[in-house]
Amino acid sequence: MKELYKLEQVRQRYNGRPVLTIKNFSINEGSIVGLAGHNGSGKSTLMRMLAFLESPDSGKIFYDGSEVKEPALWLRREVTMLTQEPYLLKRSVAANVAYGLELRGEKNISERVCDSLVRVGLAPDKFMHRNWFELSGGEAQRVALAARLALNPRVLLLDEPTASLDLESTRLIHDAAVSARDEQGTTLVIVSHDHLWLEDVSDTIFRLADGRMND
């Protein structure tokens, strides 16, 4: 497998306090990597670095063989992240899923919106015209995931994607994540406190404690 991410001697501090120290860490393209650990273990900080939303105090981050010093727009187009409490626009389900595609000037938007909704278990004829406030928590999370899958990202980062969701939504998010990897080659990094779910969906799990990693 091709190495997509590589971190070398990465350290991060907040207000002078060390929160993350990683000597060496790599992620292969097309893999599903799980990150586990207690709150405050450094998982969210690492995810923000992988999303190129945060740069380390020291150390190097390589992506696709090149060191990333100043994240370029094309990187933000290849890597997308879904947080535990995703923000939905105050508009219809279809408009939410289509938004990113419209910003990028993509074609066949309606078709891609329908396909993405199907992939997360939401029937387009039933959900496309619903408003954001008519969705349950699980449905809103799946709409947010559909919006990201529609972009066909090279990397999809999922931060606690199943927290507080029912069993059906949890299963459907699992299936959508695996199909993204199997059908489109998407690389996934997933943070979850649901250890059984994480073990089921991941190829490899890395555990963080006190800002340090153990595989």
Buried (B, 14 or more C-beta within 10 A) or exposed (E): EEEBBBBBEBBBBEEEEBBBBBEEBEBBBBBBBBBBBEEEBBBBBBBBBBBBEBBBEEBEBBBBEEEBEEBEEEBEBBBBBBBBEBEBEEEBBBBBBBBBBEEEEBEEBEEBBBBBBEBBBBEBEEBBEBEBEEBEEBBBBBBBBBBBBBBBBBBBBBBBBBBEBEEEBBBBBBBBBBBBBEEEEBBBBBBBBBEEBBEEBBEEBBBBEEBBBEE
